[in-house]
Amino acid sequence: MKRRVQATENSLAVNNLSKKKAVFENGEENNSKTTNYKDSLYRPPTSEEITALKETENLFKSSLFRMQITELLAEVQPKKERNKALDEVLHELNTLLLSLPDEETIHEIEDHSWLPKEVKFPLPPSLSPVKGKFCFRRPVSVKVVGSYLLGTVTKPNLNVDVAVEMPKECFQHKDHLNLRYQHKRAFYLSIIASHLTNTSLFESVQFSYMSGEVLRPILVLKPEGKAGKQFVIRLHPSLSEGTFKPQRLSPIRNNVKRRWFTGEEGMADDMDDTGLPTPHYNASVLSDMFLEHHLHHLYKCITDFPGMKDAVALIKVWLHQRELDKGQGCCSGFLVSMFISHLLLIKKINKQMSSYQILRVFLQFLVSNDLTKEGITMTREDSDDSNVPSKADFHAGFDVVFVDPSGYLNLCAGMTRAQYNRLQSEARLSLEYLDNSFMDGFEVLFMKSVPFIQTFDQYLQIPNISSLEVVCKKDDLLGHLIDHPGDWTPVVTDWLLHLVDKGLGKRVDMLCFEPQAPCQWPVGKTPPDRGQKALTLGLLLNSDHSDVVLDTGPPADSAEATSFRSFWGEKSELRRFKDGSILEAVLWPCNSLAEKRTICEKIIKHLIQRHGDVDTSSFTYVASQLDCVLQTRAESANSGTGEEDAERVNQVYNTLCKQIRALELPLSVSSLQGISPVFRGAEVFPPRACFKNSKVKPQPGKENLADNVSLPSELKNTSWCPAMEVVLQFETSGKWPDDLTAIQHIKAAFHIRLAELLKSKCSLVTAASRHHLDVLKDGFVFRVKIMHYREMVLLQKSDISQESKTDHEKKAKELERELTHLPLLTSTLHGIQQQFSGYSGTVRLAKRWMSAQLLCDHMTEECIELLVASLFLSPAPFAPPRSPFIGFLRFLHLLSSTDWQTTPIVLNFNNDISAEEYQEITSKFSNNRARLPAIFISTPRDKFTSLWTKDKPSKQIVNRLSLLARESHSVLEHQIKTCALQTTDFKLIFRPPLDHYDVIIHLHHRLLPRRTQALDRVKHSTEDTSISSPPVLLPVVNFDPTRLYLEELKEAFSEVAVFFHDVYGGDIIGVLWKPYSFVPAQFKVLHVQYKMPLTIPQKSAKSKQVPSWVIPSISAILSDFQTIGDGLVKKIEVMNA
């Protein structure tokens, strides 16, 4: 692939050079300037150019990829020229901090009253009093550290980290115990904040948490003037070397005493009160000790290694696009730099590598190394420090282990197992997409955002995390609370994560909490209460196990049975299985597939209530909120969203196919293929059995005529009963005639014969016609069409008049569509439905939304189905959606974010499109874009014509669609994030805006056969829902007065207006006037309908006579709207006069 791309680039370069050479050779002038240019153009490449070419070939994926990376780095990295304004601010800050006056007064740590009034203490209240004394001393040093100094800082977070070294005199040797250090650190920061607020250097001075850790507040300073427009300064208090011994802060040591934490009587500082280890608490202190050590380590690695700087910048962009650099325990830029330095030390990379190569090695390292099971350490093997803890010690206290060069600090101390699993998952997907020749790896990795809300399939939302605080009372969590003194939120989130993970098991592939945005607050205010924040848990479902209704446990007589019963409580029961085994099991009874999608919700809420004694009534589970728009009757909420109806249709269809194949016909059946959307899982409302109650008996000998077919009644409104189309083809035979009319007569005879046999042999109600055969089986109507390939060929080649030829071509295209294209599409998409459990629900929601926006007539159903299929076949940068809800959200994002003018949709079904063909498709799309449809969809059998979008939608409809999708996506995303906090109407995005229409035609709701499918349903007493068995008549099939009315309007007024309607029970028709139709035109006798004369004033009496001009008469058109729809139209509302 690489060689082919390079060959293409070289050939293009050669062609360009040959063109330029021809211009110079044919030119008449040959002055020195031209000669110099010619010489420079054809001179041999320099050594620098040859080196660049070799680097591109060896170090980057392609020259295009290298250029993209270069442009990206130039965009995200600040200019290399020094920022004078920022340097001045840093210099003045350094001078100010080093000149702070020492205080002589010694204060008690418990006493906060001595703090300046303009500053509030930045730590939350401690459960127990913190004892000790504090006296402020000016900083030992002020140093710039972090990414700014290393040259790896990137937008949008241009932070300058400054370490303020606190002197040893401020601390005592036991201050690492019981939050003493953290409180003294906070006091030190508060005094600095009080001095900075009184200067004019900074626009704002705020507190924040370093990496979300409550015990590590920092100062965030926004400079005044030019420096503050780009950069933010972050002040980090750091410890002088030797303040505390590192071995006292080993992950196996306890530095928060239980007696002190619980407020028990006795010596709080008694060293004999060892207690459980406090690894997270210890790591918090160690992080301040090794700030400068880490800087020196990274500076040594990055020197003479430009690829590392660029690689860190690229990885930071990659993390930012996936929101992996947010919240407590995130993968920060510092952590990335330490990862890269580790790879350099173990010789996985070298200083000659490019940023792209380092990126790949980094991603491969994440995928192949599970740091939750086997951590890594940067400690030298020949270290003579016998106190350095082992990796096993770190694994005992942390989920993820990455030990720094000192051997004491776990750099991933705050990262949870779930966070690392997501980091691994994103790395795995990125590598997969980077190696995929059918997609732009650069765009997927660096340009496309991967928001949390679109990444997972279902979500548990807790509106107020304080509702979980009761969990802290559990005795088995005391050790974790001691390890996180002052912040119980990570304790309960870790408890919830482990509980849900154990309960769901194989049902989910990944669990992760939504990362919290950085918290900042003015120094004059108290810290925000983290318990008041909302919490969102994302679930990535396993489609094979997520909807399993029975969880089996251990045998009843095993030791594990007691633990199983204790975990599940009253839900656990003994069950005997077919193989004779008796096992503990938990059953989650469900009445429908839609209810199966909520099993995870039932499990989570049951376990939280049982093990946490937490009321979950305020919790919101985002999974089935849109099911309501797929239900046909309000009282059928427990009957599902139509999946069972679709399955029933397919079962009846398969039985009918067997019956037809068993009939004795003159020719044997070659194939039977359903082509309606229901056969590919794409029918929004799959039909239900529609028996018609009637006492009329058919006359003998007329079973296949119109007497056997029900007709609409004026007394009762007819229920909607669709006919599902089935294409029947016989075996090839030379007895078929070559005459078009004869073929059609034979087809009609076959329809009649087939109807007779189904009536006599299978006791089915049938009705035959020239073009099809309607069969009523088990309450469903199937419309069987006999197709013959020769008929399509004859229609295309018929030698007739021009008018008839156009009609024949139209019929030939329709026949080709039903005979060739639709059967192939149906079988292909049926395979997609079987492969991806979320496809059917997603495409049905997409169609329902499209119709609700009154646009269903302006885009083919097949186009929508293929667009949804692309979300599953080409889901980058995500994994394929497993739930209809998230699949629909991504569908809206696809419509709103895709540049259809430059982006083709290529669906590589069964990998039938090769890399060469893909290049050909994209090349022809670019070269012929002006002649191609507004939305271009390529499939293996339709690479270059985009069959399903050739006629519609138009560019205007696509623009309208993108706008509506953008607004709907924004609203739905906001509703998902806030539905736990307020009552949410998820039907809102399915209600179309009407203000831009010129005319609204309102229809009588009671006369709409599909009114039960309407978004807001109203049940009428005249609805015919009676059922009798067995039926003697075919029900009224495909009768939709609104559709018939709409077709008449289009036929009569398509030149002056565009019509919009919701086919699923919509009771309005929107009308837009075509602007160019109202341009005055000359009077013509053949075009006087719906016209009125237009008076053009004359300049003078002597002016030459002006011909008569006419324009459309809106009043006459509206009058005919009413006349054509007499009885159906309720009223006509003019919106824009």
Secondary structure as UniProt FT lines:
FT   HELIX           2..26
FT   HELIX           32..42
FT   HELIX           47..59
FT   HELIX           63..76
FT   HELIX           84..98
FT   STRAND          107..108
FT   TURN            109..110
FT   TURN            113..114
FT   TURN            117..118
FT   STRAND          133..134
FT   STRAND          141..145
FT   HELIX           147..150
FT   STRAND          159..166
FT   HELIX           168..170
FT   TURN            173..176
FT   TURN            178..179
FT   HELIX           180..197
FT   STRAND          202..209
FT   HELIX           210..212
FT   TURN            214..215
FT   STRAND          217..223
FT   HELIX           226..230
FT   STRAND          232..239
FT   TURN            241..242
FT   HELIX           246..249
FT   TURN            251..252
FT   HELIX           258..262
FT   TURN            268..269
FT   TURN            271..272
FT   HELIX           279..289
FT   HELIX           291..302
FT   TURN            303..304
FT   HELIX           306..321
FT   TURN            322..325
FT   TURN            328..329
FT   HELIX           333..345
FT   TURN            346..347
FT   TURN            351..352
FT   HELIX           355..368
FT   TURN            371..373
FT   STRAND          376..377
FT   TURN            381..382
FT   TURN            386..387
FT   HELIX           391..397
FT   STRAND          402..403
FT   TURN            405..406
FT   TURN            411..414
FT   HELIX           417..434
FT   TURN            437..438
FT   HELIX           441..442
FT   HELIX           443..447
FT   HELIX           452..455
FT   STRAND          458..462
FT   HELIX           465..473
FT   HELIX           475..477
FT   HELIX           478..483
FT   TURN            485..486
FT   HELIX           489..504
FT   HELIX           505..507
FT   STRAND          508..513
FT   STRAND          520..522
FT   TURN            523..524
FT   HELIX           530..532
FT   STRAND          535..541
FT   TURN            543..547
FT   STRAND          550..555
FT   TURN            556..557
FT   HELIX           560..568
FT   HELIX           569..571
FT   STRAND          572..576
FT   TURN            578..579
FT   STRAND          582..587
FT   HELIX           593..596
FT   TURN            597..598
FT   HELIX           599..612
FT   TURN            617..618
FT   STRAND          620..622
FT   TURN            625..626
FT   HELIX           627..630
FT   HELIX           634..639
FT   HELIX           643..662
FT   STRAND          669..674
FT   HELIX           677..680
FT   TURN            700..701
FT   TURN            703..704
FT   HELIX           706..708
FT   STRAND          723..730
FT   TURN            734..735
FT   HELIX           740..762
FT   STRAND          765..768
FT   STRAND          773..777
FT   TURN            778..779
FT   STRAND          780..787
FT   HELIX           789..797
FT   HELIX           802..816
FT   HELIX           817..821
FT   HELIX           822..835
FT   TURN            837..838
FT   HELIX           839..852
FT   TURN            853..854
FT   HELIX           856..858
FT   HELIX           861..873
FT   TURN            876..877
FT   HELIX           884..897
FT   TURN            900..902
FT   STRAND          905..906
FT   HELIX           909..911
FT   HELIX           915..927
FT   HELIX           929..931
FT   STRAND          937..939
FT   TURN            940..941
FT   HELIX           947..949
FT   HELIX           955..978
FT   TURN            979..981
FT   TURN            986..987
FT   HELIX           988..990
FT   TURN            995..996
FT   STRAND          999..1003
FT   HELIX           1005..1007
FT   TURN            1009..1010
FT   HELIX           1011..1013
FT   TURN            1021..1022
FT   HELIX           1041..1053
FT   TURN            1054..1056
FT   STRAND          1057..1061
FT   TURN            1063..1065
FT   STRAND          1068..1073
FT   HELIX           1075..1078
FT   STRAND          1081..1082
FT   HELIX           1085..1087
FT   TURN            1089..1090
FT   STRAND          1091..1094
FT   TURN            1101..1102
FT   STRAND          1109..1112
FT   HELIX           1114..1124
FT   TURN            1125..1128
FT   STRAND          1129..1134
//
